[in-house]
């Protein structure tokens, strides 16, 4: 199966800040987008679905539920690194990219 490209527009500062967070988590934008699409397919809705009215209408409970859903999508990837120190994480990431000789 061939891959397809997904394109989104956002401010450069937001992209850079988001990429820094993803990097710390050991992931990247492509993995996050794939996780979100997997969630959409499995649940038929967005983990942070907004109502038709203003975003100000979101209740504290709906925001908490959306954040919990997003956190749940990331747990398997985060747990993989939970027992590793920074050097081990870096080595694993370099090895995964084929940049580390054993």
MODELLER restraints for C-alpha pairs under 7 A, 6 or more apart:
rsr = mdl.restraints
at = mdl.atoms
rsr.add(forms.Gaussian(group=physical.xy_distance, feature=features.Distance(at['CA:19:A'], at['CA:28:A']), mean=6.70, stdev=0.5))
rsr.add(forms.Gaussian(group=physical.xy_distance, feature=features.Distance(at['CA:19:A'], at['CA:29:A']), mean=6.92, stdev=0.5))
rsr.add(forms.Gaussian(group=physical.xy_distance, feature=features.Distance(at['CA:22:A'], at['CA:28:A']), mean=5.33, stdev=0.5))
rsr.add(forms.Gaussian(group=physical.xy_distance, feature=features.Distance(at['CA:25:A'], at['CA:78:A']), mean=6.18, stdev=0.5))
rsr.add(forms.Gaussian(group=physical.xy_distance, feature=features.Distance(at['CA:35:A'], at['CA:73:A']), mean=6.66, stdev=0.5))
rsr.add(forms.Gaussian(group=physical.xy_distance, feature=features.Distance(at['CA:40:A'], at['CA:46:A']), mean=5.55, stdev=0.5))
rsr.add(forms.Gaussian(group=physical.xy_distance, feature=features.Distance(at['CA:47:A'], at['CA:66:A']), mean=5.29, stdev=0.5))
rsr.add(forms.Gaussian(group=physical.xy_distance, feature=features.Distance(at['CA:47:A'], at['CA:69:A']), mean=5.62, stdev=0.5))
rsr.add(forms.Gaussian(group=physical.xy_distance, feature=features.Distance(at['CA:47:A'], at['CA:70:A']), mean=6.27, stdev=0.5))
rsr.add(forms.Gaussian(group=physical.xy_distance, feature=features.Distance(at['CA:48:A'], at['CA:66:A']), mean=4.68, stdev=0.5))
rsr.add(forms.Gaussian(group=physical.xy_distance, feature=features.Distance(at['CA:81:A'], at['CA:89:A']), mean=6.61, stdev=0.5))
rsr.add(forms.Gaussian(group=physical.xy_distance, feature=features.Distance(at['CA:94:A'], at['CA:100:A']), mean=5.42, stdev=0.5))
